[in-house]
Amino acid sequence: MTLNPSSLGLTDRNYIGKSQFDDPYLNGAVDELIIYNRALTAQEIRSLASVSNAVADPKMVASSYAEGAD
């Protein structure tokens, strides 16, 4: 079975670092969050993992957040 985020319908429990269930909270911190407007290729993921503060092509980014940025 393949599900997409849109398969969930409208939700009001959208968390980063917390489950919608009774799972424990993330034991850490989220410093940067980037939401892309498509799935990344394996090569793009490898490139992002090997370079700090890389975003790749800004046209792919739907939304991003970095701690301390305004």
mmCIF file as gemmi writes it, N, C-alpha and C atoms, coordinates in Angstrom:
data_model
loop_
_atom_site.group_PDB
_atom_site.id
_atom_site.type_symbol
_atom_site.label_atom_id
_atom_site.label_alt_id
_atom_site.label_comp_id
_atom_site.label_asym_id
_atom_site.label_entity_id
_atom_site.label_seq_id
_atom_site.pdbx_PDB_ins_code
_atom_site.Cartn_x
_atom_site.Cartn_y
_atom_site.Cartn_z
_atom_site.occupancy
_atom_site.B_iso_or_equiv
_atom_site.pdbx_formal_charge
_atom_site.auth_seq_id
_atom_site.auth_asym_id
_atom_site.pdbx_PDB_model_num
ATOM 1 N N . MET Axp A 1 ? 0.845 -1.161 0 1 0 ? 1 A 1
ATOM 2 C CA . MET Axp A 1 ? 0 0 0 1 0 ? 1 A 1
ATOM 3 C C . MET Axp A 1 ? 0.899 1.235 0 1 0 ? 1 A 1
ATOM 4 N N . THR Axp A 2 ? 0.567 2.188 -0.835 1 0 ? 2 A 1
ATOM 5 C CA . THR Axp A 2 ? 1.306 3.449 -0.877 1 0 ? 2 A 1
ATOM 6 C C . THR Axp A 2 ? 0.4 4.569 -0.396 1 0 ? 2 A 1
ATOM 7 N N . LEU Axp A 3 ? 0.882 5.334 0.566 1 0 ? 3 A 1
ATOM 8 C CA . LEU Axp A 3 ? 0.129 6.477 1.074 1 0 ? 3 A 1
ATOM 9 C C . LEU Axp A 3 ? 0.915 7.744 0.836 1 0 ? 3 A 1
ATOM 10 N N . ASN Axp A 4 ? 0.217 8.808 0.608 1 0 ? 4 A 1
ATOM 11 C CA . ASN Axp A 4 ? 0.79 10.142 0.499 1 0 ? 4 A 1
ATOM 12 C C . ASN Axp A 4 ? 0.259 10.968 1.659 1 0 ? 4 A 1
ATOM 13 N N . PRO Axp A 5 ? 0.936 12.067 2.019 1 0 ? 5 A 1
ATOM 14 C CA . PRO Axp A 5 ? 0.393 12.925 3.08 1 0 ? 5 A 1
ATOM 15 C C . PRO Axp A 5 ? -1.045 13.348 2.805 1 0 ? 5 A 1
ATOM 16 N N . SER Axp A 6 ? -1.378 13.571 1.539 1 0 ? 6 A 1
ATOM 17 C CA . SER Axp A 6 ? -2.747 13.977 1.212 1 0 ? 6 A 1
ATOM 18 C C . SER Axp A 6 ? -3.755 12.865 1.493 1 0 ? 6 A 1
ATOM 19 N N . SER Axp A 7 ? -3.292 11.627 1.611 1 0 ? 7 A 1
ATOM 20 C CA . SER Axp A 7 ? -4.188 10.511 1.926 1 0 ? 7 A 1
ATOM 21 C C . SER Axp A 7 ? -4.804 10.66 3.312 1 0 ? 7 A 1
ATOM 22 N N . LEU Axp A 8 ? -4.162 11.438 4.182 1 0 ? 8 A 1
ATOM 23 C CA . LEU Axp A 8 ? -4.664 11.643 5.537 1 0 ? 8 A 1
ATOM 24 C C . LEU Axp A 8 ? -5.834 12.625 5.591 1 0 ? 8 A 1
ATOM 25 N N . GLY Axp A 9 ? -6.033 13.377 4.525 1 0 ? 9 A 1
ATOM 26 C CA . GLY Axp A 9 ? -7.067 14.405 4.54 1 0 ? 9 A 1
ATOM 27 C C . GLY Axp A 9 ? -6.607 15.599 5.354 1 0 ? 9 A 1
ATOM 28 N N . LEU Axp A 10 ? -7.529 16.439 5.738 1 0 ? 10 A 1
ATOM 29 C CA . LEU Axp A 10 ? -7.189 17.6 6.555 1 0 ? 10 A 1
ATOM 30 C C . LEU Axp A 10 ? -6.899 17.143 7.978 1 0 ? 10 A 1
ATOM 31 N N . THR Axp A 11 ? -5.795 17.612 8.539 1 0 ? 11 A 1
ATOM 32 C CA . THR Axp A 11 ? -5.432 17.224 9.897 1 0 ? 11 A 1
ATOM 33 C C . THR Axp A 11 ? -5.18 18.465 10.735 1 0 ? 11 A 1
ATOM 34 N N . ASP Axp A 12 ? -5.34 18.333 12.035 1 0 ? 12 A 1
ATOM 35 C CA . ASP Axp A 12 ? -5.049 19.447 12.94 1 0 ? 12 A 1
ATOM 36 C C . ASP Axp A 12 ? -3.953 19.059 13.931 1 0 ? 12 A 1
ATOM 37 N N . ARG Axp A 13 ? -3.269 17.943 13.676 1 0 ? 13 A 1
ATOM 38 C CA . ARG Axp A 13 ? -2.194 17.466 14.546 1 0 ? 13 A 1
ATOM 39 C C . ARG Axp A 13 ? -0.925 17.288 13.724 1 0 ? 13 A 1
ATOM 40 N N . ASN Axp A 14 ? -0.397 18.37 13.249 1 0 ? 14 A 1
ATOM 41 C CA . ASN Axp A 14 ? 0.793 18.333 12.413 1 0 ? 14 A 1
ATOM 42 C C . ASN Axp A 14 ? 1.977 18.79 13.247 1 0 ? 14 A 1
ATOM 43 N N . TYR Axp A 15 ? 2.821 17.841 13.635 1 0 ? 15 A 1
ATOM 44 C CA . TYR Axp A 15 ? 3.92 18.123 14.548 1 0 ? 15 A 1
ATOM 45 C C . TYR Axp A 15 ? 5.261 17.838 13.888 1 0 ? 15 A 1
ATOM 46 N N . ILE Axp A 16 ? 6.281 18.485 14.367 1 0 ? 16 A 1
ATOM 47 C CA . ILE Axp A 16 ? 7.658 18.152 14.038 1 0 ? 16 A 1
ATOM 48 C C . ILE Axp A 16 ? 8.295 17.671 15.346 1 0 ? 16 A 1
ATOM 49 N N . GLY Axp A 17 ? 8.755 16.44 15.378 1 0 ? 17 A 1
ATOM 50 C CA . GLY Axp A 17 ? 9.39 15.896 16.578 1 0 ? 17 A 1
ATOM 51 C C . GLY Axp A 17 ? 8.415 15.287 17.561 1 0 ? 17 A 1
ATOM 52 N N . LYS Axp A 18 ? 7.161 15.125 17.183 1 0 ? 18 A 1
ATOM 53 C CA . LYS Axp A 18 ? 6.158 14.506 18.051 1 0 ? 18 A 1
ATOM 54 C C . LYS Axp A 18 ? 5.215 13.697 17.174 1 0 ? 18 A 1
ATOM 55 N N . SER Axp A 19 ? 4.82 12.56 17.658 1 0 ? 19 A 1
ATOM 56 C CA . SER Axp A 19 ? 3.904 11.707 16.929 1 0 ? 19 A 1
ATOM 57 C C . SER Axp A 19 ? 2.457 12.122 17.208 1 0 ? 19 A 1
ATOM 58 N N . GLN Axp A 20 ? 1.558 11.713 16.336 1 0 ? 20 A 1
ATOM 59 C CA . GLN Axp A 20 ? 0.132 11.927 16.594 1 0 ? 20 A 1
ATOM 60 C C . GLN Axp A 20 ? -0.394 10.875 17.569 1 0 ? 20 A 1
ATOM 61 N N . PHE Axp A 21 ? 0.464 9.936 17.927 1 0 ? 21 A 1
ATOM 62 C CA . PHE Axp A 21 ? 0.093 8.856 18.829 1 0 ? 21 A 1
ATOM 63 C C . PHE Axp A 21 ? 0.775 9.064 20.173 1 0 ? 21 A 1
ATOM 64 N N . ASP Axp A 22 ? 0.703 8.088 21.072 1 0 ? 22 A 1
ATOM 65 C CA . ASP Axp A 22 ? 1.298 8.204 22.402 1 0 ? 22 A 1
ATOM 66 C C . ASP Axp A 22 ? 2.772 7.829 22.426 1 0 ? 22 A 1
ATOM 67 N N . ASP Axp A 23 ? 3.488 8.097 21.349 1 0 ? 23 A 1
ATOM 68 C CA . ASP Axp A 23 ? 4.927 7.836 21.311 1 0 ? 23 A 1
ATOM 69 C C . ASP Axp A 23 ? 5.638 8.909 22.125 1 0 ? 23 A 1
ATOM 70 N N . PRO Axp A 24 ? 6.852 8.607 22.58 1 0 ? 24 A 1
ATOM 71 C CA . PRO Axp A 24 ? 7.615 9.632 23.305 1 0 ? 24 A 1
ATOM 72 C C . PRO Axp A 24 ? 8.025 10.767 22.358 1 0 ? 24 A 1
ATOM 73 N N . TYR Axp A 25 ? 8.246 11.937 22.935 1 0 ? 25 A 1
ATOM 74 C CA . TYR Axp A 25 ? 8.717 13.077 22.16 1 0 ? 25 A 1
ATOM 75 C C . TYR Axp A 25 ? 10.103 12.798 21.604 1 0 ? 25 A 1
ATOM 76 N N . LEU Axp A 26 ? 10.477 13.537 20.593 1 0 ? 26 A 1
ATOM 77 C CA . LEU Axp A 26 ? 11.827 13.477 20.052 1 0 ? 26 A 1
ATOM 78 C C . LEU Axp A 26 ? 12.807 13.89 21.14 1 0 ? 26 A 1
ATOM 79 N N . ASN Axp A 27 ? 13.793 13.06 21.392 1 0 ? 27 A 1
ATOM 80 C CA . ASN Axp A 27 ? 14.796 13.367 22.404 1 0 ? 27 A 1
ATOM 81 C C . ASN Axp A 27 ? 15.95 14.083 21.711 1 0 ? 27 A 1
ATOM 82 N N . GLY Axp A 28 ? 15.726 15.325 21.315 1 0 ? 28 A 1
ATOM 83 C CA . GLY Axp A 28 ? 16.725 16.104 20.59 1 0 ? 28 A 1
ATOM 84 C C . GLY Axp A 28 ? 16.139 17.451 20.214 1 0 ? 28 A 1
ATOM 85 N N . ALA Axp A 29 ? 16.718 18.056 19.212 1 0 ? 29 A 1
ATOM 86 C CA . ALA Axp A 29 ? 16.258 19.366 18.763 1 0 ? 29 A 1
ATOM 87 C C . ALA Axp A 29 ? 16.238 19.398 17.246 1 0 ? 29 A 1
ATOM 88 N N . VAL Axp A 30 ? 15.332 20.184 16.689 1 0 ? 30 A 1
ATOM 89 C CA . VAL Axp A 30 ? 15.263 20.39 15.248 1 0 ? 30 A 1
ATOM 90 C C . VAL Axp A 30 ? 15.858 21.764 14.982 1 0 ? 30 A 1
ATOM 91 N N . ASP Axp A 31 ? 16.996 21.776 14.328 1 0 ? 31 A 1
ATOM 92 C CA . ASP Axp A 31 ? 17.691 23.033 14.051 1 0 ? 31 A 1
ATOM 93 C C . ASP Axp A 31 ? 17.248 23.633 12.727 1 0 ? 31 A 1
ATOM 94 N N . GLU Axp A 32 ? 17.066 22.799 11.721 1 0 ? 32 A 1
ATOM 95 C CA . GLU Axp A 32 ? 16.625 23.263 10.406 1 0 ? 32 A 1
ATOM 96 C C . GLU Axp A 32 ? 15.538 22.34 9.89 1 0 ? 32 A 1
ATOM 97 N N . LEU Axp A 33 ? 14.58 22.917 9.216 1 0 ? 33 A 1
ATOM 98 C CA . LEU Axp A 33 ? 13.486 22.15 8.626 1 0 ? 33 A 1
ATOM 99 C C . LEU Axp A 33 ? 13.273 22.671 7.217 1 0 ? 33 A 1
ATOM 100 N N . ILE Axp A 34 ? 13.345 21.788 6.253 1 0 ? 34 A 1
ATOM 101 C CA . ILE Axp A 34 ? 13.112 22.174 4.86 1 0 ? 34 A 1
ATOM 102 C C . ILE Axp A 34 ? 12.05 21.241 4.3 1 0 ? 34 A 1
ATOM 103 N N . ILE Axp A 35 ? 11.017 21.811 3.724 1 0 ? 35 A 1
ATOM 104 C CA . ILE Axp A 35 ? 9.955 21.035 3.089 1 0 ? 35 A 1
ATOM 105 C C . ILE Axp A 35 ? 10.067 21.265 1.589 1 0 ? 35 A 1
ATOM 106 N N . TYR Axp A 36 ? 10.311 20.205 0.87 1 0 ? 36 A 1
ATOM 107 C CA . TYR Axp A 36 ? 10.455 20.291 -0.582 1 0 ? 36 A 1
ATOM 108 C C . TYR Axp A 36 ? 9.11 20.063 -1.25 1 0 ? 36 A 1
ATOM 109 N N . ASN Axp A 37 ? 8.973 20.575 -2.461 1 0 ? 37 A 1
ATOM 110 C CA . ASN Axp A 37 ? 7.699 20.44 -3.162 1 0 ? 37 A 1
ATOM 111 C C . ASN Axp A 37 ? 7.657 19.183 -4.026 1 0 ? 37 A 1
ATOM 112 N N . ARG Axp A 38 ? 8.632 18.293 -3.832 1 0 ? 38 A 1
ATOM 113 C CA . ARG Axp A 38 ? 8.653 17.009 -4.526 1 0 ? 38 A 1
ATOM 114 C C . ARG Axp A 38 ? 9.598 16.078 -3.769 1 0 ? 38 A 1
ATOM 115 N N . ALA Axp A 39 ? 9.554 14.81 -4.108 1 0 ? 39 A 1
ATOM 116 C CA . ALA Axp A 39 ? 10.477 13.847 -3.499 1 0 ? 39 A 1
ATOM 117 C C . ALA Axp A 39 ? 11.885 14.098 -4.041 1 0 ? 39 A 1
ATOM 118 N N . LEU Axp A 40 ? 12.875 14.006 -3.172 1 0 ? 40 A 1
ATOM 119 C CA . LEU Axp A 40 ? 14.261 14.18 -3.589 1 0 ? 40 A 1
ATOM 120 C C . LEU Axp A 40 ? 14.812 12.857 -4.131 1 0 ? 40 A 1
ATOM 121 N N . THR Axp A 41 ? 15.719 12.967 -5.081 1 0 ? 41 A 1
ATOM 122 C CA . THR Axp A 41 ? 16.386 11.77 -5.595 1 0 ? 41 A 1
ATOM 123 C C . THR Axp A 41 ? 17.433 11.321 -4.587 1 0 ? 41 A 1
ATOM 124 N N . ALA Axp A 42 ? 17.905 10.097 -4.737 1 0 ? 42 A 1
ATOM 125 C CA . ALA Axp A 42 ? 18.949 9.586 -3.852 1 0 ? 42 A 1
ATOM 126 C C . ALA Axp A 42 ? 20.199 10.456 -3.955 1 0 ? 42 A 1
ATOM 127 N N . GLN Axp A 43 ? 20.541 10.9 -5.145 1 0 ? 43 A 1
ATOM 128 C CA . GLN Axp A 43 ? 21.72 11.751 -5.317 1 0 ? 43 A 1
ATOM 129 C C . GLN Axp A 43 ? 21.541 13.091 -4.61 1 0 ? 43 A 1
ATOM 130 N N . GLU Axp A 44 ? 20.364 13.689 -4.665 1 0 ? 44 A 1
ATOM 131 C CA . GLU Axp A 44 ? 20.115 14.96 -3.973 1 0 ? 44 A 1
ATOM 132 C C . GLU Axp A 44 ? 20.242 14.787 -2.462 1 0 ? 44 A 1
ATOM 133 N N . ILE Axp A 45 ? 19.761 13.679 -1.945 1 0 ? 45 A 1
ATOM 134 C CA . ILE Axp A 45 ? 19.864 13.416 -0.505 1 0 ? 45 A 1
ATOM 135 C C . ILE Axp A 45 ? 21.324 13.249 -0.111 1 0 ? 45 A 1
ATOM 136 N N . ARG Axp A 46 ? 22.081 12.501 -0.908 1 0 ? 46 A 1
ATOM 137 C CA . ARG Axp A 46 ? 23.511 12.337 -0.621 1 0 ? 46 A 1
ATOM 138 C C . ARG Axp A 46 ? 24.223 13.687 -0.642 1 0 ? 46 A 1
ATOM 139 N N . SER Axp A 47 ? 23.889 14.531 -1.613 1 0 ? 47 A 1
ATOM 140 C CA . SER Axp A 47 ? 24.515 15.852 -1.713 1 0 ? 47 A 1
ATOM 141 C C . SER Axp A 47 ? 24.186 16.71 -0.503 1 0 ? 47 A 1
ATOM 142 N N . LEU Axp A 48 ? 22.945 16.689 -0.068 1 0 ? 48 A 1
ATOM 143 C CA . LEU Axp A 48 ? 22.546 17.48 1.091 1 0 ? 48 A 1
ATOM 144 C C . LEU Axp A 48 ? 23.215 16.967 2.363 1 0 ? 48 A 1
ATOM 145 N N . ALA Axp A 49 ? 23.378 15.656 2.47 1 0 ? 49 A 1
ATOM 146 C CA . ALA Axp A 49 ? 23.986 15.081 3.665 1 0 ? 49 A 1
ATOM 147 C C . ALA Axp A 49 ? 25.476 15.38 3.738 1 0 ? 49 A 1
ATOM 148 N N . SER Axp A 50 ? 26.11 15.632 2.606 1 0 ? 50 A 1
ATOM 149 C CA . SER Axp A 50 ? 27.549 15.833 2.611 1 0 ? 50 A 1
ATOM 150 C C . SER Axp A 50 ? 27.956 17.303 2.719 1 0 ? 50 A 1
ATOM 151 N N . VAL Axp A 51 ? 27.001 18.217 2.629 1 0 ? 51 A 1
ATOM 152 C CA . VAL Axp A 51 ? 27.306 19.645 2.7 1 0 ? 51 A 1
ATOM 153 C C . VAL Axp A 51 ? 26.438 20.265 3.79 1 0 ? 51 A 1
ATOM 154 N N . SER Axp A 52 ? 27.051 20.956 4.755 1 0 ? 52 A 1
ATOM 155 C CA . SER Axp A 52 ? 26.251 21.583 5.812 1 0 ? 52 A 1
ATOM 156 C C . SER Axp A 52 ? 25.584 22.84 5.271 1 0 ? 52 A 1
ATOM 157 N N . ASN Axp A 53 ? 24.381 23.096 5.752 1 0 ? 53 A 1
ATOM 158 C CA . ASN Axp A 53 ? 23.585 24.269 5.376 1 0 ? 53 A 1
ATOM 159 C C . ASN Axp A 53 ? 23.286 24.332 3.886 1 0 ? 53 A 1
ATOM 160 N N . ALA Axp A 54 ? 23.173 23.195 3.224 1 0 ? 54 A 1
ATOM 161 C CA . ALA Axp A 54 ? 22.845 23.178 1.798 1 0 ? 54 A 1
ATOM 162 C C . ALA Axp A 54 ? 21.342 23.025 1.626 1 0 ? 54 A 1
ATOM 163 N N . VAL Axp A 55 ? 20.795 23.708 0.664 1 0 ? 55 A 1
ATOM 164 C CA . VAL Axp A 55 ? 19.372 23.635 0.378 1 0 ? 55 A 1
ATOM 165 C C . VAL Axp A 55 ? 19.13 23.08 -1.012 1 0 ? 55 A 1
ATOM 166 N N . ALA Axp A 56 ? 20.15 22.932 -1.816 1 0 ? 56 A 1
ATOM 167 C CA . ALA Axp A 56 ? 20.028 22.516 -3.211 1 0 ? 56 A 1
ATOM 168 C C . ALA Axp A 56 ? 19.351 23.63 -3.996 1 0 ? 56 A 1
ATOM 169 N N . ASP Axp A 57 ? 18.516 23.284 -4.941 1 0 ? 57 A 1
ATOM 170 C CA . ASP Axp A 57 ? 17.878 24.272 -5.81 1 0 ? 57 A 1
ATOM 171 C C . ASP Axp A 57 ? 16.73 24.948 -5.063 1 0 ? 57 A 1
ATOM 172 N N . PRO Axp A 58 ? 16.799 26.271 -4.82 1 0 ? 58 A 1
ATOM 173 C CA . PRO Axp A 58 ? 15.739 26.958 -4.071 1 0 ? 58 A 1
ATOM 174 C C . PRO Axp A 58 ? 14.364 26.837 -4.719 1 0 ? 58 A 1
ATOM 175 N N . LYS Axp A 59 ? 14.286 26.549 -6.006 1 0 ? 59 A 1
ATOM 176 C CA . LYS Axp A 59 ? 12.989 26.398 -6.667 1 0 ? 59 A 1
ATOM 177 C C . LYS Axp A 59 ? 12.248 25.166 -6.178 1 0 ? 59 A 1
ATOM 178 N N . MET Axp A 60 ? 12.988 24.213 -5.565 1 0 ? 60 A 1
ATOM 179 C CA . MET Axp A 60 ? 12.365 22.983 -5.058 1 0 ? 60 A 1
ATOM 180 C C . MET Axp A 60 ? 11.808 23.176 -3.668 1 0 ? 60 A 1
ATOM 181 N N . VAL Axp A 61 ? 12.175 24.231 -2.979 1 0 ? 61 A 1
ATOM 182 C CA . VAL Axp A 61 ? 11.814 24.393 -1.585 1 0 ? 61 A 1
ATOM 183 C C . VAL Axp A 61 ? 10.445 25.043 -1.465 1 0 ? 61 A 1
ATOM 184 N N . ALA Axp A 62 ? 9.538 24.371 -0.784 1 0 ? 62 A 1
ATOM 185 C CA . ALA Axp A 62 ? 8.216 24.931 -0.546 1 0 ? 62 A 1
ATOM 186 C C . ALA Axp A 62 ? 8.237 25.803 0.696 1 0 ? 62 A 1
ATOM 187 N N . SER Axp A 63 ? 9.022 25.408 1.711 1 0 ? 63 A 1
ATOM 188 C CA . SER Axp A 63 ? 9.098 26.157 2.957 1 0 ? 63 A 1
ATOM 189 C C . SER Axp A 63 ? 10.35 25.731 3.694 1 0 ? 63 A 1
ATOM 190 N N . SER Axp A 64 ? 10.945 26.656 4.46 1 0 ? 64 A 1
ATOM 191 C CA . SER Axp A 64 ? 12.11 26.275 5.248 1 0 ? 64 A 1
ATOM 192 C C . SER Axp A 64 ? 12.162 27.111 6.522 1 0 ? 64 A 1
ATOM 193 N N . TYR Axp A 65 ? 12.877 26.589 7.512 1 0 ? 65 A 1
ATOM 194 C CA . TYR Axp A 65 ? 13.047 27.266 8.785 1 0 ? 65 A 1
ATOM 195 C C . TYR Axp A 65 ? 14.431 26.942 9.307 1 0 ? 65 A 1
ATOM 196 N N . ALA Axp A 66 ? 15.125 27.949 9.761 1 0 ? 66 A 1
ATOM 197 C CA . ALA Axp A 66 ? 16.406 27.735 10.438 1 0 ? 66 A 1
ATOM 198 C C . ALA Axp A 66 ? 16.364 28.5 11.739 1 0 ? 66 A 1
ATOM 199 N N . GLU Axp A 67 ? 16.747 27.856 12.826 1 0 ? 67 A 1
ATOM 200 C CA . GLU Axp A 67 ? 16.709 28.488 14.144 1 0 ? 67 A 1
ATOM 201 C C . GLU Axp A 67 ? 17.495 29.782 14.134 1 0 ? 67 A 1
ATOM 202 N N . GLY Axp A 68 ? 16.911 30.834 14.662 1 0 ? 68 A 1
ATOM 203 C CA . GLY Axp A 68 ? 17.574 32.129 14.733 1 0 ? 68 A 1
ATOM 204 C C . GLY Axp A 68 ? 17.349 32.992 13.511 1 0 ? 68 A 1
ATOM 205 N N . ALA Axp A 69 ? 16.792 32.431 12.445 1 0 ? 69 A 1
ATOM 206 C CA . ALA Axp A 69 ? 16.525 33.236 11.25 1 0 ? 69 A 1
ATOM 207 C C . ALA Axp A 69 ? 15.188 33.939 11.391 1 0 ? 69 A 1
ATOM 208 N N . ASP Axp A 70 ? 15.096 35.114 10.845 1 0 ? 70 A 1
ATOM 209 C CA . ASP Axp A 70 ? 13.831 35.855 10.913 1 0 ? 70 A 1
ATOM 210 C C . ASP Axp A 70 ? 13.101 35.806 9.595 1 0 ? 70 A 1
